[in-house]
Amino acid sequence: MTPFLRFLGALALIAAVTAAGSAAGLNPNTIGFVYLVAVLLISLRGGLLIGTISSFVATLSYNFFFFHPLHTLTIEEPANWFALAAFLIASVTVNRLVAAARTQAERAAHLEALRESEALKTSLLRAISHDLTTPITAMSIRTESIRRRAGSDTELLEDVAAIGAETARLRRRIDNLLAMARLEAGRAHPRREPSPPADLFRAARENLPTVPMSVHVDADCADANVDPSLALEILVNLVENAHRVSAPGAPVELTARTHPDDAAKIRIEILDRGPGLPPGLEMSDVAQRGLGLEIARSLTEANGGTLGLVPRSGGGTIARVDFPAALLPAEGAA
């Protein structure tokens, strides 16, 4: 029902109470309680604004039809002033209390729905991850068995290596999903510590030995105040995405420097020369971003950072990660 129809319904209810009270010859005390019940019902259905307007309409009707002289807004007896004022205060107060209770109740449906949604998402992630772990382990065992029997068959060894790399990548994705689910459910918290960008870049190279990378860290770049294991997963996911869209043999560039606008942050960039950002890409669109970017975004936010994608001059994309800097005690005091 639209607000206008609810307002008309409120006026109709007050008119019905007035007509019934007049026809029954109810005294002012009795009709006052009936009006108060009507305002309560209107507040339950119409909300704060309609309930407040109805309180004033009921007060005017109360005076016009039930206080002498009838059918006029004149009030002769001083006691009637107190009666009308008490009625108006009571009706407005009841209306506000009902509206506040209704708002709180709606907010508590909403919060419960969010909790249930998060719990369901976490349970689904855990179930899916658990169910995928067993076949991936079996694939790894079979792949290693084939590699041992391949002997000097170069082509077969290359195929086995490719299968092994993709299997390891899938396992890492599952581990990332589990970590993300635990963080979002509040069951795990990042253990942040000073982490030199050069060490993070070195670890990324060790985790992705087949991906060509070029690395540069500014001499005055501070350490990142992050959980090093989660920061590594962020870099690995972003480097994998950059490598996937780059030309064969083209290196992925990693840079680290002080944030240009905030000395309390550092900026890490992963640059590629791929096709660039698709039109209309939004960081909130998981389908367009892909799972790797969604994992990187979630883990970055858990570490107090932000992740953004910007076009690269000359073609390609820059994945830009801003992390809190690990300031020295003297710098923090300053």
Secondary structure by P-SEA (a helix, b strand, c coil): ccaaaaaaaaaaaaaaaaaaaaaacccaaaaaaaaaaaaaaaaaccccaaaaaaaaaaaaaaaacccccccccccccaaaaaaaaaaaaaaaaaaaaaaaaaaaaaaaaaaaaaaaaaaaaaaaaaaaaaaaaaaaaaaaaaaaaaaaacccaaaaaaaaaaaaaaaaaaaaaaaaaaaaaaaaacccccccccccaaaaaaaaaaacccbbbbbbbcccccccccaaaaaaaaaaaaaaaaaaaccccbbbbbbbccccccccbbbbbbbbccccccccccccccccccaaaaaaaaaaaaacccccccccccbbbbbbbbbbcccccccccc
